[in-house]
Amino acid sequence: MSVRSVIAGTGSALPRRRIDNAELAETVDTSDAWIVERTGIRSRYIAGDGETTASLATEAARNALEAAGFQPSDIDLIVLATATPDQTFPSSATKVQATLGIADCVAFDVHAVCTGFLYALTVADSMVRSGNARKALVIGAETFSRLLDWEDRATCVLFGDGAGAVVLSAEDGPSGILATKLHADGRHNDLLFVDGGPSTTGTVGKLRMKGREVFRHAVVNLADVLTEVLADAGLSPADVDWVVPHQANARILDATARKLGLPAEKVVMTVDRHANTSAASVPLALDTAVRDGRIKRGDLVVLEAMGGGFTWGAAALRY
C-alpha cells in the first residue's frame, strides 16, 4: 500500500476578544437580526495588541502537535496559508518555525485567500507522498480584521480572526488524504479583492466584495468540486460522514448541502461563532468537530472552500 498523509492531530487558536453582533451594532449601522438573517453569524473574534497571524498560527500548531503526540523537532515541513501575513517578507511560516524552536525545516506561505488551507494541504500532501517530508504542519491563519473597512456594513460584519492547524504524518494504511482537487479563475478578481498591495498602492488596502455575485459562484463551484473530489476518490455523497466547509455564510453552506443531497446534520458549521476566518476557517471548524467528538477515527470527511481569485478546492480523507 502506498504512503498517505494521515491527520495525526488538529489544533486551533482564537484571539482573546470576542465581539457579538450587539456590540458590533454599537459602532456599525447594523443589527443582530440583520446579520443573523443574512449570514448566520452571531459573533467573531478580533485580534488585539500583540496578536498576529503568526502568533495565532503558532498557538494552533502547538495544540495540533500536542494532540498528535509529536515534538516540534519531529516536523520537517511547515506550510502556512494566509492572506494576512505579519510582514511582506519573510514568510509567516518561518516565524512559526522560529517560535517553535525548529532549527531547520522547509517553511513557506501559500496565498489563495479562503481556499488557502486546501491549497496548503494539497502541497503538503504531495510532498509527503513524494518522500520530501515525513511530518508536516499545515496551518491556516488570518487577521482579516486588519483588512476591513469598518464603515462598510456589507463586509465588516462577515469576518473574524483565528487559526487552525493539522499535523500530517506519512503512514501506510487505509486512513489519510484520498484525493484533492483545486481550481482558480482569475477573471473574477473584481468580485472579491483588496484594493491595495506593495506593487500597486504601497498600502495594505481594504477588502471589497460584491456579495450576491460571490454567493452565486460559491454554491455552484463548491457543489461541483465536491462532486469531483469524491469521484476521484471513487466515492459518492452517500459515503460521506462529515463535510467541513469554508465558513463563509450559513446560507451558502445550506445551499451547497442541498445541491449535493446531503443532510444538514452532516455539515460542520461554526460560522455562527467564528464568522469567516478565511484560510483559517476549514482547519478551525475541523478542530472544533474533532474535539467535540463529532468526527471520529475512520470517518470519511470532505473539506471544501472558495475564496478570492476566484480559487476553490476540496479534499476527501479518511480521518
Protein Blocks (a to p, Z undefined) as FASTA:
>chain_A
ZZddddfbdcddddfbdcdfklmmmmpccdfklmmmmnopabdcdddehiafklmmmmmm
mmmmmmnopafklpcbdcdddfbdfbfbdcfklmmmmmnopabdcdddddehjmmmmmmm
mmmmmmmmnopafbdcddddddfklmccfkbmklmmmpccddddddddddedjedcfbdc
ddddfklmmmoccfbdfklnopnbjadddfklmmmmmmmmmmmmmmmmmmmnopafklpm
bdcdddfbfklmmmmmmmnopafklpccfklmnopnhjmmmmmmmmmmmmnomacghiac
ddddddehiacddddddZZ
